[in-house]
């Protein structure tokens, strides 16, 4: 843990290096949450469409990051993680000229008794 998901608009697909961003997010998670490097996993999912309000334009794009982790982290650690991720998004992801980019980070707790994982080596 943590499990990190990054949902991003299709309009951003060619505009940033997902691997570089994922590695940077994992480093921030390691530092702020005192997580083991191998426990930080970031997955990217492209979203086909974003609708903002009732007047959102076709060039609006979004990057939404969700960090799921076991409870026990301090509010300060969570805040540092969220601020660090937002800074990384500003550094790594650039919208097209004239586009509006919305960014958000959500930290969610995962029940330890309700979570299992495994590593399979082929």
Backbone as a printed PyTorch tensor [residue, N CA C, xyz], in Angstrom:
tensor([[[  0.8570,  -1.1540,   0.0000],
         [  0.0000,   0.0000,   0.0000],
         [  0.9040,   1.2180,   0.0000]],

        [[  0.6940,   2.2280,  -0.6580],
         [ -0.5590,   2.6780,  -1.2220],
         [ -0.7680,   2.2030,  -2.6620]],

        [[ -2.0420,   2.1040,  -3.0240],
         [ -2.4640,   1.8650,  -4.4030],
         [ -2.8640,   3.2260,  -4.9590]],

        [[ -2.2690,   3.6030,  -6.0730],
         [ -2.4900,   4.9380,  -6.6270],
         [ -3.0830,   4.7990,  -8.0260]],

        [[ -4.1760,   5.5030,  -8.2680],
         [ -4.8210,   5.5060,  -9.5770],
         [ -4.8150,   6.9260, -10.1220]],

        [[ -4.4480,   7.0610, -11.3850],
         [ -4.4470,   8.3580, -12.0480],
         [ -5.3860,   8.2640, -13.2520]],

        [[ -6.5030,   8.9590, -13.1670],
         [ -7.4290,   9.0560, -14.2990],
         [ -7.1260,  10.3730, -15.0080]],

        [[ -6.9710,  10.2940, -16.3330],
         [ -6.6410,  11.5050, -17.0800],
         [ -7.4510,  11.5580, -18.3660]],

        [[ -7.7580,  12.7610, -18.8060],
         [ -8.5370,  12.9680, -20.0210],
         [ -7.7580,  12.5430, -21.2480]],

        [[ -8.4870,  12.0160, -22.2250],
         [ -7.8710,  11.5690, -23.4750],
         [ -7.0920,  12.6880, -24.1540]],

        [[ -7.5370,  13.9250, -23.9850],
         [ -6.8400,  15.0630, -24.5860],
         [ -5.4460,  15.2910, -24.0410]],

        [[ -5.1000,  14.6210, -22.9540],
         [ -3.7650,  14.7510, -22.3650],
         [ -2.8480,  13.5760, -22.7070]],

        [[ -3.3660,  12.5810, -23.4050],
         [ -2.6580,  11.3140, -23.6060],
         [ -1.2300,  11.4870, -24.1260]],

        [[ -1.0210,  12.3390, -25.0910],
         [  0.3240,  12.5150, -25.6400],
         [  1.0930,  13.6440, -24.9930]],

        [[  0.5130,  14.2780, -23.9830],
         [  1.1010,  15.4830, -23.4180],
         [  1.9420,  15.3020, -22.1740]],

        [[  2.1050,  14.0500, -21.7130],
         [  2.9570,  13.8680, -20.5350],
         [  3.4990,  12.4440, -20.4900]],

        [[  4.5990,  12.2950, -19.7900],
         [  5.2650,  11.0040, -19.6380],
         [  4.6790,  10.3150, -18.4060]],

        [[  3.8110,   9.3400, -18.6390],
         [  3.1340,   8.6660, -17.5280],
         [  4.1220,   7.9380, -16.6280]],

        [[  5.1060,   7.2830, -17.1920],
         [  6.0770,   6.5650, -16.3730],
         [  6.8290,   7.5210, -15.4400]],

        [[  7.2950,   8.6440, -15.9800],
         [  8.0250,   9.6210, -15.1600],
         [  7.1340,  10.1610, -14.0450]],

        [[  5.8790,  10.4640, -14.3720],
         [  4.9560,  10.9560, -13.3500],
         [  4.6930,   9.8790, -12.3100]],

        [[  4.4650,   8.6460, -12.7430],
         [  4.2240,   7.5480, -11.8010],
         [  5.3860,   7.3400, -10.8500]],

        [[  6.6020,   7.3700, -11.3700],
         [  7.7810,   7.2120, -10.5130],
         [  7.8820,   8.3600,  -9.5090]],

        [[  7.5900,   9.5740,  -9.9680],
         [  7.6430,  10.7390,  -9.0780],
         [  6.5680,  10.6560,  -7.9910]],

        [[  5.3560,  10.2440,  -8.3600],
         [  4.2930,  10.0860,  -7.3610],
         [  4.6720,   9.0130,  -6.3530]],

        [[  5.2240,   7.9150,  -6.8210],
         [  5.6480,   6.8480,  -5.9100],
         [  6.7040,   7.3500,  -4.9270]],

        [[  7.6580,   8.1690,  -5.4210],
         [  8.6870,   8.7210,  -4.5210],
         [  8.0600,   9.6130,  -3.4490]],

        [[  7.1060,  10.4530,  -3.8400],
         [  6.4400,  11.3240,  -2.8610],
         [  5.6880,  10.4780,  -1.8450]],

        [[  5.0410,   9.4130,  -2.2970],
         [  4.3270,   8.5250,  -1.3730],
         [  5.3040,   7.8630,  -0.4040]],

        [[  6.4410,   7.4210,  -0.9100],
         [  7.4570,   6.8140,  -0.0340],
         [  7.9020,   7.8060,   1.0380]],

        [[  8.1800,   9.0310,   0.6200],
         [  8.7110,  10.0440,   1.5380],
         [  7.6770,  10.5260,   2.5550]],

        [[  6.4640,  10.8040,   2.0980],
         [  5.4740,  11.4060,   2.9950],
         [  4.7390,  10.3890,   3.8500]],

        [[  4.6210,   9.1490,   3.3390],
         [  3.8720,   8.1310,   4.0690],
         [  4.7740,   7.0920,   4.7130]],

        [[  6.0830,   7.2360,   4.5060],
         [  7.0490,   6.2490,   4.9910],
         [  6.6880,   4.8550,   4.4630]],

        [[  6.3480,   4.8130,   3.1630],
         [  5.9510,   3.5610,   2.5220],
         [  7.1680,   2.8730,   1.9150]],

        [[  7.1140,   1.5690,   1.8330],
         [  8.1780,   0.8030,   1.1900],
         [  8.0850,   1.0190,  -0.3180]],

        [[  9.2230,   1.1550,  -0.9940],
         [  9.1890,   1.4160,  -2.4380],
         [  8.3650,   0.4010,  -3.2250]],

        [[  8.4940,  -0.8670,  -2.9180],
         [  7.7820,  -1.8950,  -3.6820],
         [  6.2800,  -1.9170,  -3.3900]],

        [[  5.8590,  -1.2050,  -2.3570],
         [  4.4280,  -1.1840,  -2.0380],
         [  3.6930,  -0.0650,  -2.7690]],

        [[  4.4200,   0.8560,  -3.3660],
         [  3.8050,   1.9740,  -4.0850],
         [  3.5880,   1.5710,  -5.5400]],

        [[  2.3220,   1.4910,  -5.9320],
         [  1.9790,   1.0950,  -7.3010],
         [  1.0020,   2.1060,  -7.8710]],

        [[  1.3490,   2.6310,  -9.0410],
         [  0.5220,   3.6430,  -9.6850],
         [  0.0400,   3.1260, -11.0310]],

        [[ -1.2600,   3.1940, -11.2490],
         [ -1.8770,   2.7760, -12.5040],
         [ -2.5080,   4.0010, -13.1650]],

        [[ -2.4330,   4.0520, -14.4850],
         [ -3.0010,   5.1550, -15.2540],
         [ -4.1800,   4.6540, -16.0760]],

        [[ -5.2620,   5.4540, -16.0690],
         [ -6.4580,   5.1140, -16.8440],
         [ -6.8930,   6.3420, -17.6280]],

        [[ -7.0280,   6.1660, -18.9220],
         [ -7.4630,   7.2650, -19.7770],
         [ -8.9770,   7.3520, -19.7870]],

        [[ -9.4960,   8.5530, -19.5950],
         [-10.9400,   8.8150, -19.6450],
         [-11.2690,   9.4300, -20.9990]],

        [[-12.3090,   8.9470, -21.6220],
         [-12.6450,   9.3980, -22.9690],
         [-13.3110,  10.7660, -23.0070]],

        [[-14.0520,  11.1000, -21.9640],
         [-14.7970,  12.3540, -22.0340],
         [-14.9160,  12.9880, -20.6580]],

        [[-14.9020,  14.3000, -20.6380],
         [-15.0790,  15.0730, -19.4100],
         [-16.1600,  16.1050, -19.6720]],

        [[-17.1350,  16.1660, -18.7940],
         [-18.1890,  17.1730, -18.8850],
         [-18.1270,  17.9930, -17.6030]],

        [[-17.9490,  19.2970, -17.7560],
         [-17.8340,  20.1910, -16.6100],
         [-19.0600,  21.0850, -16.5560]],

        [[-19.8110,  20.9730, -15.4680],
         [-20.9880,  21.8220, -15.2910],
         [-21.9570,  21.7010, -16.4440]],

        [[-22.5720,  22.8250, -16.7990],
         [-23.5240,  22.8250, -17.9150],
         [-22.9800,  23.5880, -19.1090]],

        [[-21.7890,  24.1690, -18.9530],
         [-21.2150,  24.9470, -20.0440],
         [-19.7950,  24.5190, -20.3800]],

        [[-19.3450,  23.3830, -19.8420],
         [-17.9720,  22.9410, -20.0610],
         [-17.6290,  22.8300, -21.5350]],

        [[-16.4240,  23.2720, -21.8390],
         [-15.9940,  23.2540, -23.2290],
         [-15.3690,  21.9250, -23.6250]],

        [[-15.2950,  21.6620, -24.9260],
         [-14.7310,  20.4070, -25.4070],
         [-13.2250,  20.2890, -25.1730]],

        [[-12.5680,  21.3830, -24.8190],
         [-11.1320,  21.3200, -24.5780],
         [-10.7980,  21.1390, -23.0920]],

        [[-11.8140,  21.0940, -22.2180],
         [-11.5560,  20.8790, -20.7950],
         [-10.9390,  19.5030, -20.5880]],

        [[ -9.9350,  19.4370, -19.7170],
         [ -9.2780,  18.1730, -19.3980],
         [ -9.1140,  18.0710, -17.8860]],

        [[ -8.8940,  16.8520, -17.4100],
         [ -8.7740,  16.6260, -15.9720],
         [ -7.7560,  15.5300, -15.6850]],

        [[ -7.0730,  15.6990, -14.5590],
         [ -6.2550,  14.6350, -13.9900],
         [ -6.7250,  14.4550, -12.5550]],

        [[ -7.1830,  13.2520, -12.2390],
         [ -7.7010,  12.9380, -10.9160],
         [ -6.8760,  11.7940, -10.3400]],

        [[ -6.2820,  12.0270,  -9.1850],
         [ -5.4320,  11.0310,  -8.5430],
         [ -6.1080,  10.5520,  -7.2700]],

        [[ -6.2340,   9.2370,  -7.1410],
         [ -6.7690,   8.6560,  -5.9130],
         [ -5.6950,   7.7780,  -5.2930]],

        [[ -5.4460,   8.0110,  -4.0160],
         [ -4.4690,   7.2300,  -3.2600],
         [ -5.2450,   6.4400,  -2.2120]],

        [[ -5.1900,   5.1290,  -2.3260],
         [ -5.8390,   4.2640,  -1.3440],
         [ -4.7520,   3.6640,  -0.4620]],

        [[ -4.9780,   3.7340,   0.8460],
         [ -3.9700,   3.2230,   1.7760],
         [ -4.6270,   2.7920,   3.0740]],

        [[ -3.8690,   2.0280,   3.8390],
         [ -4.3540,   1.6040,   5.1420],
         [ -4.4220,   2.8000,   6.0800]],

        [[ -5.3370,   2.7880,   7.0400],
         [ -5.4540,   3.8960,   7.9880],
         [ -4.2260,   3.9990,   8.8940]],

        [[ -4.1190,   5.1360,   9.5380],
         [ -3.0440,   5.3190,  10.5110],
         [ -2.0990,   6.4590,  10.1830]],

        [[ -2.2050,   7.0120,   8.9820],
         [ -1.3410,   8.1440,   8.6300],
         [ -1.9010,   9.4040,   9.2650]],

        [[ -1.0250,  10.3080,   9.6130],
         [ -1.4480,  11.5620,  10.2350],
         [ -2.0790,  12.4840,   9.1890]],

        [[ -2.9170,  13.4060,   9.6360],
         [ -3.4590,  14.3990,   8.7050],
         [ -2.3520,  15.1950,   8.0140]],

        [[ -1.2610,  15.4440,   8.7260],
         [ -0.1410,  16.1840,   8.1400],
         [  0.5150,  15.3960,   7.0110]],

        [[  0.6820,  14.0880,   7.2070],
         [  1.2750,  13.2360,   6.1600],
         [  0.3660,  13.1920,   4.9330]],

        [[ -0.9280,  13.0670,   5.1560],
         [ -1.8720,  13.0460,   4.0350],
         [ -1.8370,  14.3750,   3.2830]],

        [[ -1.8170,  15.4800,   4.0200],
         [ -1.7710,  16.7990,   3.3880],
         [ -0.4850,  16.9700,   2.5800]],

        [[  0.6380,  16.5210,   3.1350],
         [  1.9130,  16.6170,   2.4170],
         [  1.8730,  15.7860,   1.1370]],

        [[  1.2790,  14.6150,   1.2050],
         [  1.1420,  13.7790,   0.0220],
         [  0.2930,  14.4780,  -1.0370]],

        [[ -0.8690,  14.9860,  -0.6400],
         [ -1.7550,  15.6460,  -1.5990],
         [ -1.0930,  16.8670,  -2.2380]],

        [[ -0.4380,  17.6900,  -1.4290],
         [  0.2440,  18.8750,  -1.9690],
         [  1.3900,  18.4660,  -2.8890]],

        [[  2.1220,  17.4230,  -2.5110],
         [  3.2090,  16.9290,  -3.3530],
         [  2.7160,  16.4230,  -4.6910]],

        [[  1.6140,  15.6870,  -4.6820],
         [  1.0520,  15.1600,  -5.9350],
         [  0.5420,  16.3060,  -6.8070]],

        [[ -0.1480,  17.2760,  -6.2190],
         [ -0.6140,  18.4200,  -7.0100],
         [  0.5530,  19.1630,  -7.6500]],

        [[  1.6470,  19.3210,  -6.9220],
         [  2.8370,  19.9820,  -7.4760],
         [  3.4140,  19.1670,  -8.6330]],

        [[  3.4280,  17.8470,  -8.4900],
         [  3.9290,  16.9950,  -9.5730],
         [  3.0430,  17.0860, -10.8100]],

        [[  1.7270,  17.1490, -10.6150],
         [  0.8300,  17.2930, -11.7640],
         [  1.1140,  18.5920, -12.5030]],

        [[  1.3110,  19.6790, -11.7570],
         [  1.6130,  20.9740, -12.3820],
         [  2.9460,  20.9210, -13.1330]],

        [[  3.8710,  20.1360, -12.6290],
         [  5.1990,  20.0270, -13.2430],
         [  5.1940,  19.1210, -14.4820]],

        [[  4.4590,  18.0260, -14.4320],
         [  4.5380,  17.0000, -15.4750],
         [  3.4650,  17.0790, -16.5550]],

        [[  2.3130,  17.6670, -16.2570],
         [  1.1900,  17.6220, -17.1930],
         [  0.8490,  19.0280, -17.6540]],

        [[  0.8320,  19.2040, -18.9530],
         [  0.5030,  20.5120, -19.5260],
         [ -0.6760,  20.3570, -20.4840]],

        [[ -1.7270,  21.1390, -20.2940],
         [ -2.8390,  21.0890, -21.2430],
         [ -2.4670,  21.8250, -22.5300]],

        [[ -3.2280,  21.5750, -23.5670],
         [ -3.0320,  22.2790, -24.8300],
         [ -3.3370,  23.7670, -24.6250]],

        [[ -2.7590,  24.6220, -25.4430],
         [ -3.0600,  26.0510, -25.3260],
         [ -4.5720,  26.2970, -25.4040]],

        [[ -5.0610,  27.0930, -24.4770],
         [ -6.4750,  27.4390, -24.4320],
         [ -7.3450,  26.4580, -23.6650]],

        [[ -6.8080,  25.2960, -23.3080],
         [ -7.5910,  24.2960, -22.5710],
         [ -7.5670,  24.6190, -21.0820]],

        [[ -8.6340,  24.2530, -20.3960],
         [ -8.6660,  24.3460, -18.9360],
         [ -8.3720,  22.9520, -18.3850]],

        [[ -7.4310,  22.8880, -17.4480],
         [ -7.0980,  21.6020, -16.8210],
         [ -7.4810,  21.6560, -15.3430]],

        [[ -8.2690,  20.6750, -14.9410],
         [ -8.6790,  20.5240, -13.5570],
         [ -7.8560,  19.3950, -12.9630]],

        [[ -7.3170,  19.6070, -11.7650],
         [ -6.5670,  18.5600, -11.0820],
         [ -7.1550,  18.3570,  -9.6900]],

        [[ -7.0820,  17.1210,  -9.2190],
         [ -7.5960,  16.8080,  -7.8840],
         [ -6.8770,  15.5780,  -7.3530]],

        [[ -6.7510,  15.5280,  -6.0310],
         [ -6.1620,  14.3700,  -5.3440],
         [ -7.0970,  13.9890,  -4.2140]],

        [[ -7.3640,  12.6980,  -4.0940],
         [ -8.1990,  12.1820,  -3.0230],
         [ -7.4370,  11.0640,  -2.3060]],

        [[ -7.4050,  11.1330,  -0.9900],
         [ -6.7910,  10.0760,  -0.1850],
         [ -7.9220,   9.3120,   0.4860]],

        [[ -7.9560,   8.0050,   0.2680],
         [ -9.0230,   7.1720,   0.8090],
         [ -8.4320,   6.0350,   1.6360]],

        [[ -9.0960,   5.7200,   2.7480],
         [ -8.6570,   4.6180,   3.6010],
         [ -9.1830,   3.2870,   3.1050]],

        [[ -8.3950,   2.2430,   3.3150],
         [ -8.7670,   0.8830,   2.9350],
         [ -8.7850,   0.0340,   4.2020]],

        [[ -9.8360,  -0.7320,   4.3790],
         [ -9.9690,  -1.6230,   5.5180],
         [ -8.9700,  -2.7750,   5.3860]],

        [[ -8.0790,  -2.9410,   6.3520],
         [ -7.0630,  -4.0060,   6.2960],
         [ -7.6780,  -5.3950,   6.1690]],

        [[ -8.7840,  -5.6230,   6.8860],
         [ -9.4040,  -6.9580,   6.8500],
         [-10.0620,  -7.2340,   5.5040]],

        [[-10.3740,  -6.2090,   4.7560],
         [-11.0360,  -6.3660,   3.4730],
         [-10.1060,  -6.2830,   2.2770]],

        [[ -8.7990,  -6.4020,   2.4970],
         [ -7.8300,  -6.2510,   1.4210],
         [ -6.8420,  -7.4150,   1.4220]],

        [[ -6.6020,  -7.9620,   0.2600],
         [ -5.5700,  -8.9910,   0.0720],
         [ -4.8620,  -8.6930,  -1.2370]],

        [[ -3.6110,  -9.0480,  -1.3210],
         [ -2.8900,  -8.9220,  -2.5880],
         [ -1.9150, -10.0800,  -2.7380]],

        [[ -1.4090, -10.2500,  -3.9410],
         [ -0.4520, -11.2970,  -4.2410],
         [  0.4460, -10.8270,  -5.3690]],

        [[  1.6380, -11.3560,  -5.4280],
         [  2.5690, -11.0990,  -6.5070],
         [  2.7910, -12.4200,  -7.2370]],

        [[  2.6020, -12.4130,  -8.5410],
         [  2.8030, -13.6050,  -9.3490],
         [  3.9790, -13.3250, -10.2800]],

        [[  4.9750, -14.1810, -10.2510],
         [  6.1310, -14.0430, -11.1150],
         [  6.0450, -15.1000, -12.1940]],

        [[  6.1170, -14.6560, -13.4420],
         [  5.9720, -15.5900, -14.5670],
         [  7.2890, -16.1500, -15.0410]]])
